[in-house]
Amino acid sequence: KPATHIPTTAECSTCHSTTGWTPATFNHANATGTCASCHNGTNATGKSATHITTNTNCQDCHTTTAWSPAKTVNHADVLGTCSSCHNGTKASGKPATHIPTTAECSTCHSTTGWTPATFNHANATGTCASCHNGTNATGKSATHITTNTLCGDCHTTTAWSPAKTVNHNDVLGTCSSCHNGTKAGGKPATHIPTTAECSTCHSTTAWTPANFSHSNVTGTCASCHNGTNATGKSATHITTNTLCEDCHTTTAWSPAKTVNHNDVLGTCSSCHNGTKATGKTATHIPTTSECSTCHSTTAWTPANFSHSNVTGTCASCHNGTTATGKSATHISTNTLCEDCHTTTAWTPAKKVNHADVLGTCSSCHNGSKATGKTATHIPTTADCSTCHSTTAWTPANFSHANVTGTCASCHNGTTATGKSATHLTTNTMCEDCHNTTAWAPAKAVNHADVIGTCASCHNGTKATGKSATHITSTTSCDFCHVTTNWTTVHMDHTQVTGTCSSCHNGAVATGKPATHVPTTGQCSDCHKSTSSWLPALFSHTNVGTNCYSCHNGTTAEGKSPTHPLTTTNCYSCHKSTTNWLNYNVNHAEVLGRCDQCHNGRIANGKPREHPVTTQDCAACHTIRTFSK
């Protein structure tokens, strides 16, 4: 087989004959390998120049029995874009009616289902009308506004309706050809009745306000001026059933061209009320009577007057303008005249209600208009109402803040309570020590202003006296204390009665320290001077027999370094407190070896003739008899 032979395992005679090697009888069933191993453009025809771009095997799409058309096409095996095949040459391309677009097929279509397609106007090229022409896509409806403009000028692809805008300059025909209630909103039910074209009054740039002319209106005034279509009669309009045009004109609605009173319904005051027509003046007498009660239509003035027709208060007339008002000396009040006065007798007033009076009490109660303060009144510049009420003059609500003058000007025992019998003896002013918010206790006491001795006050009644723990003394307070600083004390023991320990007990005054010699004796037994506590005169007679409680090396001198070793009390050997060295040694209470003391220094030691030995004395001697 040549190198270019079809790959096969079949015997040569399967295809070739001995009479003629070629042509050979070929059957694909005898070929081994892939289609491309032969169909490579050399051994056999390969892919044409227009073949779909793919790397898949020939047999995936073609069959050996019918090469064309392909048995199937798996788009997943195709390389490149859709349009690289679907271009009308390799495969079917866009039909003539396809939406104009440069987008790739896969933007809208899928290989699994060519239709329906996913559509996005963003991928379309050309104008709306190139598709929306009634053939490719829905075009203008029969009711569409007549216009030659492009769809996109008014509509958007995101929301076709309502239109984003309408440029009336692009619309053909009259306004009413669209604004007929079908294509676009027409006249509302409340529109002025007219046959004029919309543009006669309205403009496309601003529908309102409209340019209005009564010449374009059909019907009577009332057909529009009925309060719905246009302003009708106001609430203040004269009551009448006549037509608008009988009194008004379209050129000047107000004032009315004429008023025929024969056409007016109701009473005079139904019009002459200051709203529809001129009513009562500001200075008119208050009354609910009809105008005709006093006035006539032939001559408005003069009027016939009767008080029986007058309403309102006296002051509505008696105000100093219409009629005589209050005098210059009248009590200040906004109350009605008739609250205090009567029409039969203006003076004296029948009563006075203080709740109706304006101003301060003293503006009347000044001794002229009404009774003022009495001669004995508390001195004050406050107004009466500060303390008194009009319902009950007494008792009064009193506050020292309103009083002028000194305390004693009232607190003299007559006008108000004065000093009590137990008061401190002093000539100073009340306010120097007391305040008005809390009379007791006193805010301060200046002892320099007090007359008499300290004890005349500090006796436990007028003022605090000696405390239970006070030093026993009969002397005056100021002998030891000063008024500026009570706790700074000048102490003189000569003025104290009782024993030292009655004060020096650790409570009233400093007592014995922890290291004091234990004794039951009085302080004065040893301490003779009150001016200098030390030195003290000492006597053992006041001390107990426990010498060591003092002679411990701290409180007093203790045992010397050479003292015999013993735990017994000093008093066991030293019997005399006046002669320490006169002692009696009880060897039974001495600790340790004999030679610790009997060494020739502390006590007699061995004589010269004593045998040489290192044994303790007690080995040979007894303490009762030194010689054996």
URWO-V224060 format. One record per residue. N is the residue number from 1. OMEGA is omega in radians with two decimals (none if undefined). BURIAL is # if it has 16 or more other ideal C-beta (glycine too) atoms within 10 Angstrom, else .. D_LAST is the distance of its C-alpha to the last C-alpha in Angstrom with 1 decimal. Layout:
n=(N/N)
omega=(OMEGA/OMEGA)
burial=(BURIAL/BURIAL)
d_last=(D_LAST/D_LAST)
This chain:
n=(1/2/3/4/5/6/7/8/9/10/11/12/13/14/15/16/17/18/19/20/21/22/23/24/25/26/27/28/29/30/31/32/33/34/35/36/37/38/39/40/41/42/43/44/45/46/47/48/49/50/51/52/53/54/55/56/57/58/59/60/61/62/63/64/65/66/67/68/69/70/71/72/73/74/75/76/77/78/79/80/81/82/83/84/85/86/87/88/89/90/91/92/93/94/95/96/97/98/99/100/101/102/103/104/105/106/107/108/109/110/111/112/113/114/115/116/117/118/119/120/121/122/123/124/125/126/127/128/129/130/131/132/133/134/135/136/137/138/139/140/141/142/143/144/145/146/147/148/149/150/151/152/153/154/155/156/157/158/159/160/161/162/163/164/165/166/167/168/169/170/171/172/173/174/175/176/177/178/179/180/181/182/183/184/185/186/187/188/189/190/191/192/193/194/195/196/197/198/199/200/201/202/203/204/205/206/207/208/209/210/211/212/213/214/215/216/217/218/219/220/221/222/223/224/225/226/227/228/229/230/231/232/233/234/235/236/237/238/239/240/241/242/243/244/245/246/247/248/249/250/251/252/253/254/255/256/257/258/259/260/261/262/263/264/265/266/267/268/269/270/271/272/273/274/275/276/277/278/279/280/281/282/283/284/285/286/287/288/289/290/291/292/293/294/295/296/297/298/299/300/301/302/303/304/305/306/307/308/309/310/311/312/313/314/315/316/317/318/319/320/321/322/323/324/325/326/327/328/329/330/331/332/333/334/335/336/337/338/339/340/341/342/343/344/345/346/347/348/349/350/351/352/353/354/355/356/357/358/359/360/361/362/363/364/365/366/367/368/369/370/371/372/373/374/375/376/377/378/379/380/381/382/383/384/385/386/387/388/389/390/391/392/393/394/395/396/397/398/399/400/401/402/403/404/405/406/407/408/409/410/411/412/413/414/415/416/417/418/419/420/421/422/423/424/425/426/427/428/429/430/431/432/433/434/435/436/437/438/439/440/441/442/443/444/445/446/447/448/449/450/451/452/453/454/455/456/457/458/459/460/461/462/463/464/465/466/467/468/469/470/471/472/473/474/475/476/477/478/479/480/481/482/483/484/485/486/487/488/489/490/491/492/493/494/495/496/497/498/499/500/501/502/503/504/505/506/507/508/509/510/511/512/513/514/515/516/517/518/519/520/521/522/523/524/525/526/527/528/529/530/531/532/533/534/535/536/537/538/539/540/541/542/543/544/545/546/547/548/549/550/551/552/553/554/555/556/557/558/559/560/561/562/563/564/565/566/567/568/569/570/571/572/573/574/575/576/577/578/579/580/581/582/583/584/585/586/587/588/589/590/591/592/593/594/595/596/597/598/599/600/601/602/603/604/605/606/607/608/609/610/611/612/613/614/615/616/617/618/619/620/621/622/623/624/625/626/627/628)
omega=(3.04/-3.11/-3.08/-3.10/3.06/3.11/-3.14/3.06/-3.12/3.10/-3.08/-3.06/3.13/-3.09/-3.04/3.05/-3.10/-3.12/3.12/-3.05/3.10/-0.07/-3.14/3.02/-3.00/3.06/-3.14/-3.11/-3.12/-3.10/3.03/-3.14/-3.09/3.10/-3.04/3.13/3.04/-3.07/-3.09/3.13/3.12/3.12/3.14/-3.12/3.10/-3.14/3.11/-3.14/-3.10/-3.10/3.05/3.12/-3.12/3.08/-3.10/3.13/-3.13/-3.03/3.11/-3.10/-3.04/3.03/-3.13/-3.13/3.13/-3.09/-3.09/-0.04/3.14/-3.13/3.14/3.01/3.06/-3.08/-3.14/-3.12/-3.08/3.13/3.09/-3.10/3.11/-3.04/3.09/3.04/-3.07/-3.11/-3.13/3.13/3.10/3.13/-3.11/3.09/-3.13/3.06/-3.11/-3.10/-3.10/3.06/3.13/-3.13/3.05/-3.12/3.10/-3.12/-3.04/3.10/-3.10/-3.05/3.02/-3.11/-3.12/3.11/-3.07/3.08/-0.06/-3.13/3.02/-2.98/3.08/-3.11/-3.12/-3.10/-3.08/3.05/-3.13/-3.11/3.09/-3.04/3.10/3.03/-3.08/-3.11/-3.14/3.12/3.12/3.12/-3.12/3.11/-3.14/3.10/-3.13/-3.10/-3.09/3.07/3.13/-3.09/3.07/-3.09/-3.13/3.13/-3.04/3.13/-3.10/-3.05/3.02/3.14/-3.12/3.11/-3.07/-3.10/0.01/3.12/-3.11/3.13/3.03/3.07/-3.07/3.11/-3.12/-3.08/3.13/3.10/-3.12/3.11/-3.04/3.08/3.04/-3.09/-3.11/3.14/3.12/3.11/3.12/-3.12/3.10/3.14/3.05/-3.13/-3.09/-3.10/3.08/3.13/-3.11/3.05/-3.13/3.09/-3.11/-3.04/3.10/-3.11/-3.04/3.02/-3.11/-3.14/3.10/-3.09/3.08/-0.06/-3.12/3.01/-2.98/3.04/-3.14/-3.11/-3.14/-3.03/3.03/3.10/-3.13/3.09/-3.04/3.12/3.04/-3.07/-3.11/3.13/3.11/3.12/3.12/-3.11/3.10/3.10/3.11/3.12/-3.10/-3.09/3.07/-3.13/-3.11/3.10/-3.10/-3.13/3.13/-3.02/3.09/-3.11/-3.03/3.00/3.13/-3.13/3.13/-3.09/-3.11/-0.04/3.12/-3.09/3.13/3.02/3.07/-3.08/3.11/-3.13/-3.07/3.13/3.05/-3.11/3.09/-3.04/3.09/3.03/-3.09/-3.11/3.13/3.13/3.10/3.12/-3.10/-3.13/3.11/3.07/-3.14/-3.09/-3.12/3.07/-3.14/-3.14/3.07/3.14/3.09/-3.11/-3.04/3.11/-3.11/-3.05/3.02/-3.11/-3.14/3.12/-3.07/3.07/-0.07/-3.12/3.02/-3.00/3.04/3.13/-3.12/3.14/-3.04/3.03/3.11/-3.07/3.08/-3.03/3.11/3.02/-3.09/-3.09/3.14/3.12/3.11/3.08/-3.09/-3.14/-3.13/3.07/-3.12/-3.09/-3.11/3.06/3.13/-3.14/3.05/-3.11/-3.11/3.12/-3.02/3.08/-3.11/-3.05/3.01/-3.13/3.14/3.13/-3.06/3.08/-0.15/3.12/-3.12/3.11/3.03/3.07/-3.07/-3.13/-3.11/-3.07/3.12/3.11/-3.10/3.09/-3.04/3.08/3.02/-3.09/-3.11/-3.14/3.12/3.12/3.11/-3.11/3.12/-3.14/3.06/-3.13/-3.09/-3.10/3.07/-3.14/-3.12/3.04/-3.14/3.12/-3.10/-3.02/3.09/-3.10/-3.05/3.01/-3.10/-3.14/3.10/-3.08/3.06/-0.06/-3.11/3.00/-2.97/3.04/-3.14/-3.10/-3.09/-3.03/3.02/-3.13/-3.10/3.10/-3.04/3.09/3.03/-3.09/-3.10/-3.13/3.12/3.12/3.09/-3.11/3.11/3.14/3.09/-3.14/-3.10/-3.10/3.05/3.11/-3.09/3.08/-3.09/-3.13/3.13/-3.02/3.09/-3.09/-3.05/2.92/-3.01/-3.12/3.10/-3.08/3.13/-0.02/3.13/-3.11/3.13/3.04/3.06/-3.07/3.13/-3.14/-3.09/3.13/3.13/-3.10/3.10/-3.05/3.10/3.03/-3.10/-3.10/-3.13/3.12/3.11/3.14/-3.11/3.10/3.13/3.10/-3.14/-3.10/-3.11/3.07/-3.13/-3.08/3.08/-3.11/-3.13/-3.10/-3.01/3.06/-3.13/-3.04/2.99/-3.06/-3.11/3.12/-3.02/-3.05/3.03/-2.97/2.95/-2.98/3.06/-3.08/-3.11/-3.12/-3.07/3.05/-3.13/-3.11/3.10/-3.04/3.08/3.03/-3.08/-3.11/-3.13/3.12/3.11/3.12/-3.10/3.12/-3.14/3.05/-3.11/-3.08/-3.11/3.07/3.12/-3.09/3.05/-3.13/3.09/3.14/-3.05/3.09/-3.13/-3.10/-2.99/-3.07/3.08/3.13/3.12/-3.05/3.13/0.01/3.14/3.02/-3.01/3.06/3.13/-3.10/-3.13/-3.06/3.10/-3.08/3.11/-3.07/-3.00/3.11/3.04/-3.08/-3.10/-3.14/3.13/3.13/3.10/-3.09/-3.12/-3.13/3.09/3.14/-3.08/-3.10/3.07/3.13/-3.13/3.08/-3.10/3.14/3.13/-3.02/3.12/-3.12/-3.11/-3.03/-3.06/3.09/3.14/3.12/-3.05/-3.04/3.05/-3.04/3.08/-3.07/3.03/-3.05/-3.13/-3.10/3.14/-3.13/3.04/-3.14/3.13/-3.04/3.00/3.06/-3.09/-3.13/3.12/3.10/3.13/3.11/-3.13/3.12/-3.12/3.05/-3.08/-3.07/-3.08/3.09/3.12/-3.11/3.06/-3.14/3.10/-3.14/-3.03/3.10/-3.11/-3.05/2.98/-3.09/3.13/3.09/-3.04/3.13/-3.05/none)
burial=(./././././#/./#/././././././#/./././././././././././././././#/./././#/././#/#/././././././././././././#/./#/./././#/././#/#/././././././././././#/././././#/./././#/#/./#/#/././././././././././././#/./#/./././#/././#/#/././././././././././././././#/./././#/././#/#/././././././././././././#/./#/./././#/././#/#/././././././././././#/././././#/./././#/#/./#/#/././././././././././././#/./#/./././#/././#/#/././././././././././././././#/./././#/././#/#/./././#/././././././././#/./#/./././#/././#/#/././././././././././#/././././#/./././#/#/./#/#/./././#/././././././././#/./#/./././#/././#/#/././././././././././././././#/./././#/#/#/#/./././././././././././././#/./#/./#/./#/././#/#/././././././././././#/././././#/./././#/#/./#/#/././././././././././././#/./#/./././#/./#/#/#/././././././././././././././#/./././#/././#/#/././././././././././././#/./#/./././#/././#/#/././././././././././#/././././#/./././#/#/./#/#/././././././././././././#/./#/./././#/././#/#/././././././././././././././#/./././#/#/./#/#/./././#/././././././././#/./#/./././#/./#/#/#/./././././././././././././././#/./././#/#/./#/#/././././././././././././#/./#/./././#/././#/#/./././././././././././././././#/./././#/#/#/#/#/././././././././././././././././././#/././././././././././.)
d_last=(156.8/156.8/153.8/155.5/156.3/155.3/152.1/152.9/152.2/155.7/158.1/160.5/163.5/162.1/163.5/165.5/168.6/169.7/173.0/171.7/168.0/168.7/169.1/166.2/165.9/162.7/160.5/157.2/155.9/155.7/153.8/150.1/147.8/148.0/151.2/150.1/149.8/153.7/154.6/153.2/156.6/157.0/157.2/158.5/159.1/155.8/154.9/157.6/157.1/157.1/154.6/151.7/148.6/146.2/144.0/144.5/146.4/150.2/150.0/147.7/150.8/153.8/155.2/157.2/160.0/160.6/159.0/160.3/159.5/155.8/154.4/151.6/149.8/146.1/145.6/141.9/143.1/145.3/144.2/145.1/146.3/148.6/151.4/151.2/153.0/154.4/156.8/160.1/160.2/157.3/157.0/158.5/157.7/157.9/161.1/163.5/162.2/158.6/156.7/156.8/153.3/151.7/148.6/147.7/148.9/145.4/144.8/146.8/147.5/145.4/146.3/145.6/148.1/150.5/151.4/150.4/149.1/146.2/148.0/146.7/149.1/146.9/148.3/151.9/154.1/157.3/158.2/157.6/161.4/161.4/159.8/160.4/164.2/164.8/164.9/161.6/159.7/160.5/162.6/163.6/164.4/167.8/166.2/164.5/165.2/168.1/166.7/167.0/163.4/160.8/158.6/155.4/156.6/155.9/153.8/150.5/149.6/146.4/148.2/152.1/152.4/152.3/153.7/151.3/154.1/157.8/159.8/162.9/164.6/164.7/166.2/170.0/172.1/171.7/168.4/169.8/170.5/166.7/165.6/167.5/164.6/164.8/164.0/162.0/161.3/164.5/165.2/162.8/164.3/163.6/165.5/168.2/171.5/173.4/175.4/174.4/172.6/168.8/169.0/171.2/168.0/165.0/163.9/162.0/159.4/158.4/159.8/158.8/159.8/163.4/166.4/168.2/171.8/173.4/176.6/175.1/174.1/176.3/176.3/175.6/172.8/171.1/171.1/168.4/167.1/165.8/162.1/161.4/163.6/163.5/162.5/164.3/164.7/161.5/159.9/161.3/164.9/167.6/168.4/171.8/173.5/175.8/175.6/173.4/176.4/178.1/175.7/173.9/175.1/173.5/173.6/171.7/169.9/168.8/170.2/172.6/176.2/177.2/175.9/178.3/176.7/179.0/176.9/173.6/171.9/169.7/169.2/169.1/165.3/165.0/166.1/165.5/161.7/160.8/160.4/163.8/165.6/164.8/163.1/161.9/160.7/157.1/158.3/160.3/159.6/157.3/159.4/160.0/163.7/166.2/167.7/171.1/169.8/169.9/171.6/175.0/176.0/178.9/176.7/172.9/172.7/172.9/171.0/171.2/167.8/166.1/162.4/162.6/162.6/159.5/156.2/152.8/151.0/152.3/150.6/152.4/155.4/153.9/152.1/153.7/156.2/158.1/157.7/155.6/151.9/148.7/148.7/146.4/144.3/143.9/140.4/139.2/139.6/140.9/141.7/145.3/147.4/148.1/144.4/144.5/148.2/151.3/154.9/156.2/153.9/152.1/150.1/147.8/145.9/145.4/141.7/139.1/136.7/133.9/133.1/136.4/135.8/134.9/132.8/130.1/130.1/130.5/133.6/135.3/132.9/133.4/135.2/138.6/139.1/136.6/134.0/131.2/127.7/127.3/126.2/122.7/122.1/118.9/119.5/119.9/122.1/121.6/124.5/125.0/124.3/120.8/119.8/122.8/124.9/128.5/127.9/125.7/125.4/122.4/119.5/119.1/116.6/114.6/112.8/111.3/112.3/115.9/115.3/116.0/114.6/111.2/109.2/109.7/113.4/113.2/109.7/110.7/110.4/114.1/115.2/111.9/108.4/106.8/103.2/101.3/99.9/96.4/97.4/95.3/96.8/98.6/102.0/101.8/104.2/103.4/103.6/100.9/98.3/100.2/102.3/105.2/103.8/100.7/100.7/97.1/94.5/95.7/95.9/94.2/93.2/93.5/91.3/93.2/96.2/94.2/94.6/91.8/88.0/86.1/85.0/88.6/88.9/85.4/84.9/84.8/88.5/90.6/88.0/84.4/82.0/78.2/76.4/73.9/71.1/72.5/70.2/70.6/72.8/75.9/77.2/80.4/80.3/81.6/78.7/76.6/79.1/82.1/85.2/85.6/82.1/80.6/77.3/76.8/75.0/74.3/71.2/70.5/67.4/68.8/71.5/69.1/68.2/65.1/61.6/60.7/59.4/62.8/64.1/61.1/60.3/61.1/64.6/66.5/64.6/61.5/58.4/54.7/53.9/51.5/48.8/49.1/46.1/46.0/47.1/49.6/50.6/54.1/55.0/56.0/52.5/51.5/54.8/56.9/59.8/62.3/63.8/60.5/57.9/55.3/53.1/51.7/49.8/46.5/44.4/41.5/42.7/45.2/42.7/40.7/36.9/37.1/36.3/36.4/40.0/40.8/37.8/38.3/39.4/43.1/43.9/41.3/38.5/35.7/32.2/31.8/31.1/27.6/26.8/23.7/24.9/25.6/28.6/28.1/30.7/30.5/30.8/27.5/25.8/28.7/30.2/32.7/35.7/36.6/33.3/31.8/28.9/27.7/25.5/22.5/20.4/19.6/17.2/18.6/21.9/20.9/22.0/21.0/18.0/15.5/16.9/20.3/19.6/16.8/19.2/20.1/23.2/22.5/19.1/16.9/15.9/14.1/14.8/17.3/15.1/12.8/13.6/16.4/15.8/17.6/15.1/14.2/11.1/10.7/10.6/6.9/6.0/7.7/10.5/10.1/7.1/6.6/3.8/0.0)
